């Protein structure tokens, strides 16, 4: 069994940082007359279902950086995979041309 080091901050996270805007329903609250309450959240998908996790203000910067690192890693992996695919397809075509 692989044991990972405990982290207090996430290294990479899939998802998107969003801002939830809502009215609390209290008739005397400022949101009833104007701007709704705003809460930062991480929106992510598990098993094809969307989930949201509300964040504390001090977590926003850390989560944003982890989401950015995840996106950069995925983009790099995707670029590498498509480069490999192009080489594989070119080789297959060359072999087929040689068989003719």
N, C-alpha and C positions, 0 to 999 in steps of 0.2 A: 504494500500500500504506500502510495506517495504521500508524504506529509509536506504541506506547504507552510512556509513561514507565516506567522500571523502578521497581518498588516492592519494598521489603524486607518490607512488611507488606501483607496483602490488604485491599482496600477492602470487597468483598462476597464472600461464599462461600455457595453453596447447601449444604444438608445439616443435620445434627444433631450436636451434641456428645454423645458417649456415654462411658461408662466400661466398659472391658473388664475382666472379672474371670476369672482363670484360675489353675490350679494348674500349677506348673512340672514336676512329676513327680519331683523329688528327694526321697527319703524323709526326709532330715534337715532339709528346709526348713520354715520356720514355716507355709507354706501347706498342708503335708501334715496339720497338726494343727488349723489354724484358718482365719483369714481368707486368702482368695486374694490374689494380686498384683493390683493395679489399675493400668490404663494408660489415660490419656485418649486419645480418638480422634475423628476426624471421620468420620461415616458419610454417604455421598453416593451418588447414582445417576448412571450414565453409560450411555446407550443402553438403559435399562431394567434394568441390572444394578447391584446394590448393591456398593459399594466401601467400604473403610475405610482410613484413614490414621492411624497412631498419631502422637501429638503429644508433644513435649517439654513438661515442666511450664511453661516460660517462654512457650510458644506458646498455651497454653489461653486466656488472657485475650484475646489478639489475635484468635484464631480465633472465640471466642465473640462478640466485638464485631462481627466481619465477618458472621457468621451472622445476628446480630440486625439489622444494617443491610439484609441481603438480604431477610429476612422483612418488614421494614417497607416496603421498596420494592415487594415483590410485593403486599402488602396494599393499598398506595396505588394501584398500577396496577389491581388487581382492582376496587377501589371505583370508580375512574374509568371502567373499562370497563363495569361494570354500570349506572352512571348514564347513560352514553351509550346503552347498550342500551335502557334504560327510555324515554329520549327518542325513540329511533328507533322503537320499537314504538308508542309513543303517537302519533307523527306518522303512521305507516303506518295505524293504526286510524282516525285522524281523516280521512285521505285516502279510505279505503274507505267511511267513513260519508258523506262528501261525494259519493261516486260513486253512492250509492243514490238 
